[in-house]
Every structure is written in C-alpha cells, then in structure tokens.
Amino acid sequence: MLPKFLQSCLWSYDLSKMTPEGSKEMIITQVLNYGDSQAIRWLFKTYKLYELKDVIRKPRRGLWLENAINYWSKILKIKVDPYYYKFCILDINPNPELWQEFWKDR
C-alpha cells in the first residue's frame, strides 16, 4: 500500500491498486518529477539507490520534466544516454523532425 501523500505525484492513478514493487518505475519517475520533500524522503527509504539510478539511466519516453531529469542525473552522477534523453522529455509540441529520426532507425 502506498502512502496517501503520494497522490499529488500520481494524480491519475488509483493508489490502492499500486504497490511499490509492481509500479516501481512509474512511482520513481513521478516522484522525482513532482515530489515534495516528504515524497522524496519516502522514495529514498523505499527503494535502493541502484533502482533509482536504473530508472534515470533509461528514462521512459515522454514522462520526464527536463529540469527534473537534468537535476537528478547530476545529483546522482548518472550519464543519461543522449538517445534516451531526447525522447524522455515531456513535450506537448509536435516535433516531426525528431520523430522522423526516431522511426528511421526502426
């Protein structure tokens, strides 16, 4: 069971249906993006450092705020692969050149 104070980071999820292990990647991503000090403390107590680093090292496409991924990669001394970095940033503006480049390699 997740603490209720995480709802502010996971606003579109039903916390009663999530577990720390089963939803680990989403919880880590959302808390590092949107968490307050209480949520960040809980995150660092709940997960091992290597688990946090793994999520940052290969961030999910379109889920990261640019300032958050930059901040946490510097704090935790992680080099994010440029390929993953360019696709992980949340961007509501269409960018056809970026997607053409992405699909060219598939």
C-alpha positions as CSV (number, residue, x, y, z in Angstrom):
1,M,0.0,0.0,0.0
2,L,1.3,3.4,-0.9
3,P,1.0,6.4,1.4
4,K,-1.7,8.9,0.6
5,F,0.7,11.8,0.3
6,L,2.0,10.3,-3.0
7,Q,-1.3,11.0,-4.6
8,S,-0.1,14.5,-5.5
9,C,2.7,12.9,-7.6
10,L,0.5,10.1,-9.0
11,W,-2.7,12.1,-9.5
12,S,-4.1,10.0,-12.3
13,Y,-3.6,6.6,-10.6
14,D,-5.5,4.7,-8.0
15,L,-3.0,4.3,-5.2
16,S,-4.9,1.3,-3.7
17,K,-4.2,-0.7,-6.9
18,M,-0.4,0.1,-6.9
19,T,2.4,-1.5,-5.0
20,P,5.9,-0.2,-4.5
21,E,7.4,-3.1,-6.4
22,G,4.7,-3.6,-9.1
23,S,4.7,0.1,-10.1
24,K,8.3,0.9,-9.2
25,E,9.3,2.7,-12.5
26,M,6.2,4.9,-12.6
27,I,6.4,5.8,-8.9
28,I,10.1,6.7,-9.1
29,T,9.6,8.7,-12.3
30,Q,6.6,10.6,-11.0
31,V,8.1,11.3,-7.5
32,L,11.4,12.5,-9.0
33,N,9.5,14.8,-11.3
34,Y,6.8,16.2,-9.0
35,G,7.5,15.1,-5.4
36,D,7.9,17.3,-2.4
37,S,10.4,16.7,0.3
38,Q,8.2,14.2,2.1
39,A,7.7,12.2,-1.1
40,I,11.4,12.3,-2.0
41,R,12.4,11.1,1.5
42,W,9.9,8.2,1.2
43,L,11.3,7.3,-2.2
44,F,14.9,7.1,-0.9
45,K,13.8,5.0,2.1
46,T,11.6,2.7,-0.1
47,Y,14.0,2.0,-3.0
48,K,17.7,1.2,-3.2
49,L,19.9,3.7,-4.9
50,Y,20.7,1.4,-7.8
51,E,16.9,1.2,-8.5
52,L,16.6,4.9,-8.7
53,K,19.6,5.2,-10.9
54,D,18.3,2.5,-13.3
55,V,15.1,4.4,-13.8
56,I,17.1,7.6,-14.5
57,R,19.7,5.9,-16.7
58,K,16.9,4.6,-19.1
59,P,14.1,7.1,-18.7
60,R,10.7,6.3,-20.2
61,R,9.6,8.2,-23.3
62,G,7.8,11.4,-22.7
63,L,7.4,11.3,-18.9
64,W,10.2,13.5,-17.6
65,L,10.3,17.2,-17.0
66,E,13.6,18.5,-18.5
67,N,14.7,20.2,-15.3
68,A,14.0,17.1,-13.2
69,I,16.0,14.7,-15.4
70,N,18.8,17.2,-15.5
71,Y,18.8,17.7,-11.7
72,W,18.6,14.1,-10.7
73,S,21.2,12.9,-13.2
74,K,23.6,15.5,-11.8
75,I,22.8,14.8,-8.1
76,L,23.1,11.0,-8.6
77,K,26.0,11.3,-11.0
78,I,24.4,9.5,-13.9
79,K,25.1,9.9,-17.6
80,V,21.8,9.6,-19.4
81,D,22.3,8.2,-22.9
82,P,21.6,11.0,-25.4
83,Y,19.2,8.8,-27.3
84,Y,17.0,8.1,-24.3
85,Y,17.3,11.8,-23.1
86,K,15.9,13.3,-26.2
87,F,12.8,11.1,-26.1
88,C,12.2,11.2,-22.4
89,I,11.4,14.9,-22.1
90,L,7.7,15.7,-21.8
91,D,6.9,17.9,-24.7
92,I,3.4,18.8,-25.9
93,N,4.6,20.5,-29.0
94,P,4.8,18.4,-32.2
95,N,8.3,17.8,-33.4
96,P,8.1,15.9,-36.7
97,E,11.9,16.1,-37.3
98,L,12.6,14.2,-34.1
99,W,10.1,11.5,-34.8
100,Q,11.3,11.1,-38.4
101,E,14.8,10.5,-36.9
102,F,13.4,8.0,-34.4
103,W,11.4,5.9,-36.9
104,K,14.3,6.0,-39.4
105,D,16.3,3.7,-37.1
106,R,13.4,1.2,-36.7
